[in-house]
Amino acid sequence: MDADDVRTNEDLTEATATGLRWVAYARLGVEVLLLASMVVLARLMPPAAFGIFAVVMIVHELALIMPMEGVGSALVQRRSIGREHLSAGLALSLGVALVLAALIVALAAVLIRPVFGAETARLAMLASVCFPLGALYAVPTAVLRRRLDFARMSLIEFVSTLTRTTVTVALAFGGLDASALVIGHIASMVVSVCLAGYFAGGIPLPRWNRRAVSDLLPYGGPAALACVAWTGFRNGDYAIVGAQLGSAQAGLYWRGYQLAVEYSRKISIVTTQMAFPVLSRTAGRAEMLVMWRRMVQLLTVILFPLLVLLVLLAPTVVPWLFGPAWEPAVLPAQILAAGGAAMLVIDAVGSALMAAGRTKAMLAYGVGHFVVYAGAVVIVAPMGLPAVAIAAGVVHFLFMLIAYQILLGGRGSAVRFLWLDVRAAAVSCGALAAVGGLVEWGLRGAGAPALAHMVLVGGAGGGAYLVALRVCFPVAFSDLASALRRVIPSRGLRLAGRLVPRVGV
């Protein structure tokens, strides 16, 4: 084992804190770009175009995640690697990618076309080029993750998102619908591959090495298979809704799921993106669990209040932001907020299991989660989108408990440990819901403009949340303040400090 690849919790905490600013700023820029482009695209394209895109996204996600979490994560998780591991990993990724690309082309003709239509099949064939691109991206990105080089990884993400939004919006103005979304994703992957290869530097050419491959497969094989189940789980509901209710309903459900689950998970990448490489460098299981639980508490303290605000503001925000055609997505988004909270915790557990090398547990969990969720969606889809949203929330909550139990390995009660990790956010969100809900009710009755509605509800509810957090959970508040000091300029923090009453603790 290379001693340089193992670090103390103090060193890793400092590396995480240093990377936090880079990742947070990049994530803020990415989300601003995505939100702005989605607002524009929602008014240029009908919901049916997004329903088609949601089905094709299964191909894109498989192409990106399988090599990243298979070969790429195996390279990150190993205590030490050599150039032979990099070249063999690249050869393995490219070989699998070419086979999968050919398989998608065949499936598009015999399965996708008769079920979802000719346009979806054509775009799935086009998206198959993402497989070799994903293979080329995985190895240099793994090198950057091992180095904990969050600054360059953040830059790659921002530039690729800028490329994606620019290309997509330009093509949409040119008259393309779902095709613009797919081509924009392909363009962003090309840019990501070029930047990752340049920043990583010195990546050897692909070359088969049986010993190196055998070093990677025990971790990478189950991790890659788990990604297949995970991708099906994340996107299978869109396909089921599209097949049973049509592409327009799939597009509306996609919008609700994006708002309630995917947008919050995108923000959570600020921590989960760093969690796996950081936790992989801890000295042992005890140190890893201590650091991981602290990350979970911080993650939920930041994101749970945003989900509560979504529930309060969705009836105002969604039609105002995306247009009246998207109003049917409001109720599914509100219901799915509970599933979004569960998925944040599940993702955090996944980072810990990956760092511990428990890929077989991840595979079994991913398959079980996918099968149960897909089965529930198949059963309730004919009842409409609210029923699908309820099923999603119930299944995600149950599997959140299962994820905790797997991580603890029978060393304690999953419910007890889960509550200890999320109670600061959950209790403080009660204050947010009470105050924000009262203000929202009053403004709705008064017919206040949408922008004033959002500012006043967010300000009142957010203030109540921070006061409750500071009074009831000073340690969690301190961790939040420490994270903010790494991200927000000091002048902004001094202003925020004046707005939150000081309470002796």
VMD Tcl script that draws the C-alpha trace (Angstrom):
set ca {
  {0.00 0.00 0.00}
  {1.26 3.48 -0.84}
  {1.33 5.46 2.40}
  {0.77 8.69 0.48}
  {-2.74 7.49 -0.40}
  {-3.86 7.33 3.25}
  {-4.50 10.55 5.14}
  {-5.63 11.49 8.61}
  {-9.11 12.85 9.25}
  {-7.55 16.25 9.93}
  {-5.81 16.28 6.54}
  {-8.96 15.12 4.78}
  {-11.10 17.69 6.58}
  {-8.76 20.42 5.37}
  {-8.78 19.02 1.81}
  {-12.56 18.89 1.88}
  {-12.85 22.42 3.22}
  {-10.43 23.71 0.58}
  {-12.33 21.97 -2.21}
  {-15.71 23.05 -0.87}
  {-15.40 26.59 -2.20}
  {-14.45 25.40 -5.68}
  {-17.23 22.83 -5.83}
  {-19.81 25.22 -4.35}
  {-19.02 28.04 -6.77}
  {-19.03 25.65 -9.72}
  {-22.30 24.12 -8.58}
  {-23.87 27.56 -8.18}
  {-22.76 28.51 -11.68}
  {-23.96 25.18 -13.11}
  {-27.38 25.45 -11.50}
  {-27.85 29.06 -12.60}
  {-27.01 28.04 -16.18}
  {-29.30 25.01 -16.06}
  {-32.19 26.88 -14.50}
  {-31.93 29.73 -16.99}
  {-31.77 27.33 -19.93}
  {-34.65 25.23 -18.61}
  {-36.84 28.31 -18.25}
  {-36.10 29.25 -21.85}
  {-36.47 25.71 -23.17}
  {-39.72 25.11 -21.27}
  {-41.24 27.98 -23.20}
  {-39.79 26.88 -26.54}
  {-40.61 23.17 -26.34}
  {-43.79 21.27 -25.40}
  {-43.80 18.84 -22.42}
  {-43.81 15.93 -24.90}
  {-40.28 16.87 -26.06}
  {-39.01 16.53 -22.50}
  {-40.84 13.21 -22.18}
  {-38.92 11.89 -25.20}
  {-35.69 13.27 -23.80}
  {-36.33 11.62 -20.41}
  {-36.40 8.19 -22.10}
  {-33.25 8.88 -24.15}
  {-31.46 10.08 -21.00}
  {-31.24 6.43 -19.92}
  {-28.65 5.92 -22.67}
  {-26.70 9.04 -21.73}
  {-26.59 8.20 -18.03}
  {-25.50 4.62 -18.65}
  {-22.74 5.85 -20.95}
  {-21.42 8.28 -18.33}
  {-22.02 6.47 -15.05}
  {-20.99 2.89 -15.91}
  {-17.32 3.63 -16.69}
  {-17.15 6.35 -14.03}
  {-18.47 4.16 -11.23}
  {-17.04 0.91 -12.58}
  {-13.48 1.33 -13.77}
  {-13.18 4.95 -12.59}
  {-14.26 4.30 -9.01}
  {-12.13 1.16 -8.85}
  {-9.11 3.33 -9.70}
  {-10.08 5.84 -7.01}
  {-10.85 3.31 -4.29}
  {-7.60 1.31 -4.58}
  {-4.94 2.33 -2.10}
  {-2.30 2.49 -4.85}
  {-2.31 2.23 -8.65}
  {0.26 2.15 -11.45}
  {0.25 3.15 -15.10}
  {-0.70 -0.40 -16.01}
  {-3.99 0.07 -14.11}
  {-4.75 3.26 -16.05}
  {-4.05 1.76 -19.47}
  {-5.88 -1.49 -18.69}
  {-8.83 0.43 -17.24}
  {-9.07 2.53 -20.39}
  {-8.91 -0.57 -22.61}
  {-11.60 -2.30 -20.58}
  {-13.87 0.78 -20.60}
  {-13.57 1.25 -24.37}
  {-14.23 -2.42 -25.12}
  {-17.39 -2.48 -23.01}
  {-18.49 0.90 -24.42}
  {-18.35 -0.28 -28.04}
  {-20.39 -3.38 -27.24}
  {-23.03 -1.34 -25.39}
  {-23.23 1.25 -28.17}
  {-23.98 -1.50 -30.69}
  {-26.56 -2.99 -28.32}
  {-28.38 0.34 -28.00}
  {-28.55 0.72 -31.79}
  {-30.10 -2.75 -32.05}
  {-32.57 -2.11 -29.20}
  {-33.62 1.17 -30.77}
  {-34.79 -0.70 -33.86}
  {-36.50 -3.69 -32.23}
  {-37.81 -2.30 -28.91}
  {-37.71 1.48 -28.55}
  {-39.29 2.27 -31.93}
  {-42.46 0.17 -31.45}
  {-42.95 1.24 -27.80}
  {-41.96 4.93 -27.81}
  {-41.99 5.94 -31.48}
  {-39.59 6.67 -34.31}
  {-38.18 9.95 -32.94}
  {-37.23 8.42 -29.59}
  {-35.54 5.50 -31.39}
  {-33.60 7.85 -33.67}
  {-32.35 9.94 -30.75}
  {-31.39 6.81 -28.79}
  {-29.20 5.74 -31.72}
  {-27.63 9.20 -31.78}
  {-27.00 9.09 -28.03}
  {-25.11 5.77 -28.37}
  {-21.97 7.79 -29.27}
  {-21.88 8.78 -25.59}
  {-20.59 5.31 -24.66}
  {-17.07 5.70 -26.11}
  {-17.02 9.30 -24.88}
  {-17.86 8.16 -21.36}
  {-15.10 5.53 -21.50}
  {-12.53 8.16 -22.51}
  {-13.72 10.47 -19.71}
  {-13.64 7.97 -16.83}
  {-9.89 7.33 -16.45}
  {-8.54 10.92 -16.46}
  {-11.37 11.92 -14.12}
  {-10.40 9.10 -11.77}
  {-6.86 10.51 -11.67}
  {-8.22 13.94 -10.71}
  {-10.47 12.39 -8.04}
  {-7.53 10.51 -6.51}
  {-5.62 13.78 -6.30}
  {-8.64 15.44 -4.63}
  {-8.28 18.07 -7.35}
  {-11.72 19.54 -6.85}
  {-10.79 22.83 -8.48}
  {-10.14 21.31 -11.91}
  {-13.09 18.93 -11.64}
  {-15.32 21.90 -10.85}
  {-13.98 23.82 -13.83}
  {-14.70 20.85 -16.13}
  {-18.26 20.62 -14.87}
  {-18.91 24.33 -15.32}
  {-17.44 24.55 -18.84}
  {-19.24 21.41 -20.00}
  {-22.54 22.75 -18.63}
  {-21.97 26.07 -20.36}
  {-21.40 24.17 -23.61}
  {-24.50 22.05 -23.11}
  {-26.82 24.98 -22.38}
  {-25.43 27.15 -25.20}
  {-25.74 24.42 -27.83}
  {-29.18 23.29 -26.65}
  {-30.72 26.76 -26.52}
  {-29.23 27.71 -29.90}
  {-30.65 24.59 -31.52}
  {-34.02 25.10 -29.82}
  {-34.25 28.61 -31.27}
  {-33.43 26.96 -34.60}
  {-36.58 24.86 -34.36}
  {-35.32 21.59 -32.83}
  {-37.06 20.08 -29.80}
  {-35.89 16.84 -28.19}
  {-33.01 16.63 -30.67}
  {-31.58 19.87 -29.26}
  {-31.50 18.38 -25.75}
  {-29.67 15.24 -26.89}
  {-27.13 17.05 -29.08}
  {-26.41 19.49 -26.25}
  {-25.53 16.59 -23.94}
  {-23.23 15.04 -26.54}
  {-21.42 18.36 -27.07}
  {-20.88 18.73 -23.31}
  {-19.36 15.24 -23.11}
  {-16.89 16.03 -25.90}
  {-15.74 19.12 -24.01}
  {-15.50 17.15 -20.73}
  {-13.31 14.48 -22.35}
  {-10.91 17.07 -23.78}
  {-10.58 19.02 -20.52}
  {-10.22 15.95 -18.29}
  {-7.49 14.50 -20.52}
  {-5.63 17.81 -20.54}
  {-5.81 18.37 -16.76}
  {-4.96 14.78 -15.80}
  {-1.95 14.70 -18.15}
  {0.12 11.66 -19.01}
  {-2.73 9.15 -19.34}
  {-1.28 6.10 -21.13}
  {-2.85 4.64 -24.24}
  {-5.28 1.74 -23.80}
  {-3.49 -1.57 -23.37}
  {-4.81 -4.85 -22.06}
  {-3.12 -6.15 -18.92}
  {-4.70 -9.22 -17.37}
  {-3.24 -8.68 -13.90}
  {-4.28 -5.03 -13.77}
  {-7.78 -5.86 -14.99}
  {-8.07 -8.57 -12.32}
  {-7.15 -5.92 -9.73}
  {-9.96 -3.64 -10.91}
  {-12.77 -6.11 -11.63}
  {-13.60 -7.25 -8.05}
  {-14.62 -3.69 -7.27}
  {-15.44 -2.33 -10.73}
  {-17.58 -5.24 -11.95}
  {-20.25 -5.12 -9.22}
  {-20.08 -1.30 -9.16}
  {-20.79 -1.13 -12.91}
  {-23.68 -3.58 -12.62}
  {-25.04 -1.57 -9.70}
  {-24.98 1.47 -11.98}
  {-27.19 -0.33 -14.49}
  {-29.78 -0.89 -11.76}
  {-29.27 2.64 -10.46}
  {-29.76 4.17 -13.92}
  {-32.87 2.09 -14.45}
  {-34.12 3.24 -11.07}
  {-33.44 6.91 -11.81}
  {-34.97 6.87 -15.29}
  {-37.19 3.80 -15.48}
  {-40.18 5.65 -14.08}
  {-40.06 8.11 -16.98}
  {-40.05 5.23 -19.44}
  {-42.95 3.50 -17.68}
  {-45.02 6.68 -17.49}
  {-44.23 7.44 -21.14}
  {-45.21 3.95 -22.28}
  {-48.47 3.92 -20.29}
  {-49.59 7.57 -20.30}
  {-47.77 9.14 -23.26}
  {-44.79 11.44 -23.72}
  {-46.63 14.58 -22.55}
  {-47.39 13.03 -19.14}
  {-43.83 11.72 -18.97}
  {-42.58 15.26 -19.57}
  {-44.74 16.64 -16.75}
  {-43.57 13.93 -14.36}
  {-39.98 14.57 -15.44}
  {-40.38 18.24 -14.53}
  {-41.82 17.40 -11.10}
  {-39.09 14.87 -10.39}
  {-36.40 17.28 -11.52}
  {-37.66 19.98 -9.17}
  {-38.20 17.79 -6.12}
  {-35.44 15.19 -6.43}
  {-32.85 15.88 -9.09}
  {-32.26 19.59 -8.43}
  {-31.62 19.01 -4.74}
  {-29.35 16.09 -5.60}
  {-27.42 18.32 -7.98}
  {-26.80 20.71 -5.11}
  {-25.85 17.80 -2.84}
  {-23.02 16.98 -5.25}
  {-21.17 19.79 -3.47}
  {-20.62 17.24 -0.68}
  {-21.19 13.83 -2.27}
  {-18.81 14.59 -5.14}
  {-16.07 15.02 -2.55}
  {-17.27 12.32 -0.15}
  {-16.16 9.21 -2.05}
  {-12.53 10.17 -2.75}
  {-12.19 11.75 0.70}
  {-13.70 8.81 2.60}
  {-11.58 6.41 0.53}
  {-8.45 8.01 1.99}
  {-9.45 7.61 5.68}
  {-7.38 5.32 7.88}
  {-10.17 2.91 8.82}
  {-13.89 2.23 9.20}
  {-14.31 4.14 12.47}
  {-12.71 7.28 11.08}
  {-14.75 6.99 7.90}
  {-18.07 6.73 9.75}
  {-17.30 9.73 11.95}
  {-16.52 11.90 8.93}
  {-19.44 10.52 6.91}
  {-22.07 11.19 9.59}
  {-20.85 14.76 9.92}
  {-21.24 15.15 6.14}
  {-24.81 13.77 6.27}
  {-25.81 16.22 8.98}
  {-24.40 19.16 7.02}
  {-26.01 17.96 3.79}
  {-29.48 17.69 5.30}
  {-29.17 21.00 7.16}
  {-28.48 22.73 3.85}
  {-30.99 20.97 1.60}
  {-34.03 19.91 3.65}
  {-35.22 23.54 4.02}
  {-35.06 24.01 0.24}
  {-37.40 21.05 -0.21}
  {-39.86 22.48 2.31}
  {-39.79 25.81 0.47}
  {-40.51 23.94 -2.76}
  {-43.65 22.45 -1.21}
  {-44.79 25.90 -0.09}
  {-43.94 27.80 -3.26}
  {-44.48 25.30 -6.11}
  {-48.03 26.50 -6.93}
  {-46.62 30.00 -7.46}
  {-43.15 29.28 -8.83}
  {-43.78 26.55 -11.42}
  {-46.36 28.33 -13.63}
  {-44.57 31.67 -13.23}
  {-41.15 30.28 -14.12}
  {-41.89 27.64 -16.73}
  {-45.26 28.77 -18.10}
  {-48.88 27.69 -17.56}
  {-48.41 24.51 -19.61}
  {-46.40 23.09 -16.70}
  {-48.99 23.69 -13.96}
  {-49.97 19.97 -13.85}
  {-46.42 19.27 -12.59}
  {-47.05 21.22 -9.34}
  {-48.76 18.53 -7.26}
  {-46.35 15.73 -8.27}
  {-43.42 18.01 -7.37}
  {-44.88 18.76 -3.94}
  {-45.47 15.08 -3.20}
  {-42.05 14.06 -4.52}
  {-40.28 16.44 -2.10}
  {-40.43 13.69 0.55}
  {-38.75 11.30 -1.88}
  {-36.16 13.97 -2.60}
  {-35.23 14.16 1.08}
  {-34.84 10.38 1.22}
  {-32.71 10.29 -1.93}
  {-30.25 12.81 -0.49}
  {-29.55 10.45 2.40}
  {-29.42 7.39 0.13}
  {-26.80 9.07 -2.07}
  {-24.70 9.84 1.00}
  {-24.88 6.20 2.11}
  {-23.79 5.17 -1.38}
  {-20.63 7.28 -1.07}
  {-19.73 5.53 2.19}
  {-20.38 2.04 0.79}
  {-18.23 2.82 -2.25}
  {-15.39 4.09 -0.06}
  {-15.59 0.93 2.05}
  {-15.38 -1.23 -1.10}
  {-18.78 -2.85 -0.47}
  {-19.76 -3.06 -4.12}
  {-21.68 -6.33 -3.78}
  {-23.90 -4.74 -1.14}
  {-24.39 -1.77 -3.46}
  {-25.32 -4.09 -6.32}
  {-27.90 -6.01 -4.26}
  {-29.31 -2.77 -2.90}
  {-29.48 -1.13 -6.33}
  {-31.24 -4.10 -7.92}
  {-33.73 -4.35 -5.06}
  {-34.48 -0.63 -5.11}
  {-34.96 -0.64 -8.88}
  {-37.19 -3.73 -8.97}
  {-39.46 -2.55 -6.14}
  {-39.69 1.01 -7.47}
  {-40.35 -0.03 -11.07}
  {-42.97 -2.53 -9.93}
  {-44.73 0.13 -7.86}
  {-44.75 2.59 -10.76}
  {-46.13 -0.03 -13.18}
  {-48.99 -0.75 -10.77}
  {-49.98 2.83 -9.96}
  {-49.20 4.64 -13.27}
  {-52.76 4.16 -14.65}
  {-54.01 6.13 -11.59}
  {-52.15 9.28 -12.68}
  {-49.05 11.27 -11.81}
  {-49.93 12.02 -8.14}
  {-50.22 8.28 -7.47}
  {-46.81 7.70 -9.08}
  {-45.33 10.46 -6.91}
  {-46.77 8.92 -3.73}
  {-45.38 5.51 -4.66}
  {-41.96 7.08 -5.27}
  {-41.94 8.76 -1.87}
  {-42.94 5.59 -0.01}
  {-40.41 3.37 -1.80}
  {-37.55 5.86 -1.39}
  {-38.27 6.24 2.35}
  {-38.27 2.49 2.94}
  {-35.03 2.03 1.04}
  {-33.44 4.90 2.93}
  {-33.91 2.85 6.11}
  {-32.55 -0.24 4.37}
  {-29.49 1.72 3.19}
  {-28.72 2.78 6.76}
  {-29.09 -0.78 8.01}
  {-26.68 -2.04 5.33}
  {-24.11 0.59 6.22}
  {-24.34 -0.09 9.95}
  {-24.13 -3.84 9.38}
  {-26.32 -4.68 12.36}
  {-24.26 -2.54 14.76}
  {-27.22 -0.42 15.78}
  {-30.75 0.66 14.96}
  {-31.08 2.24 11.52}
  {-34.01 4.38 12.68}
  {-32.08 5.69 15.70}
  {-28.91 6.57 13.77}
  {-30.91 8.10 10.93}
  {-32.83 10.30 13.32}
  {-29.63 11.44 15.06}
  {-28.21 12.45 11.69}
  {-31.25 14.30 10.31}
  {-32.98 15.61 13.43}
  {-31.35 19.04 13.30}
  {-32.66 19.63 9.80}
  {-36.02 17.95 10.39}
  {-36.91 19.82 13.60}
  {-35.76 23.18 12.23}
  {-37.81 22.59 9.08}
  {-40.87 22.42 11.33}
  {-40.29 26.08 12.25}
  {-39.80 26.91 8.56}
  {-43.04 25.19 7.55}
  {-45.03 26.91 10.32}
  {-43.81 30.45 9.69}
  {-43.40 30.16 5.93}
  {-46.77 28.44 5.55}
  {-48.53 31.21 7.47}
  {-46.88 33.91 5.34}
  {-47.66 31.98 2.14}
  {-51.31 31.64 3.10}
  {-51.60 35.36 3.76}
  {-49.86 36.37 0.53}
  {-51.93 33.96 -1.55}
  {-55.12 35.45 -0.16}
  {-53.86 38.96 -0.88}
  {-52.95 38.10 -4.48}
  {-49.31 39.20 -4.07}
  {-47.05 39.17 -7.17}
  {-45.07 35.97 -7.68}
  {-41.65 37.50 -7.07}
  {-42.73 39.20 -3.83}
  {-44.43 35.95 -2.83}
  {-41.18 33.98 -3.19}
  {-38.99 36.57 -1.47}
  {-41.25 37.06 1.54}
  {-42.03 33.37 2.10}
  {-38.38 32.41 1.62}
  {-37.14 35.18 3.89}
  {-39.60 34.55 6.71}
  {-39.33 30.78 6.56}
  {-35.54 30.82 6.15}
  {-35.13 33.16 9.10}
  {-37.29 30.92 11.30}
  {-35.24 27.93 10.20}
  {-31.91 29.52 11.11}
  {-33.17 30.70 14.50}
  {-34.52 27.24 15.35}
  {-31.28 25.60 14.21}
  {-29.16 27.96 16.28}
  {-31.27 27.59 19.42}
  {-31.88 23.84 19.32}
  {-28.81 22.47 17.52}
  {-25.80 24.76 18.05}
  {-23.27 22.19 16.79}
  {-25.12 21.77 13.49}
  {-25.43 25.55 13.20}
  {-21.70 25.89 13.81}
  {-20.91 23.36 11.06}
  {-23.21 25.25 8.69}
  {-21.55 28.56 9.55}
  {-18.11 27.01 9.05}
  {-19.10 25.71 5.61}
  {-20.53 29.09 4.67}
  {-17.32 30.82 5.72}
  {-15.54 28.71 3.11}
  {-17.98 29.74 0.40}
  {-19.46 33.17 1.10}
  {-17.30 36.32 1.24}
  {-16.79 37.62 4.78}
  {-18.82 40.81 4.15}
  {-21.87 38.71 3.26}
  {-21.45 36.63 6.40}
  {-21.27 39.73 8.61}
  {-24.53 40.94 7.10}
  {-26.18 37.53 7.61}
  {-24.96 37.46 11.20}
  {-26.84 40.66 11.95}
  {-30.06 39.12 10.65}
  {-29.94 36.02 12.87}
  {-30.46 36.85 16.55}
  {-27.64 35.81 18.87}
  {-28.68 33.18 21.39}
  {-26.51 32.05 24.26}
  {-25.63 28.37 24.10}
}
mol new
graphics top color blue
foreach p $ca { graphics top sphere $p radius 0.5 }
foreach p [lrange $ca 0 end-1] q [lrange $ca 1 end] { graphics top cylinder $p $q radius 0.2 }
display resetview
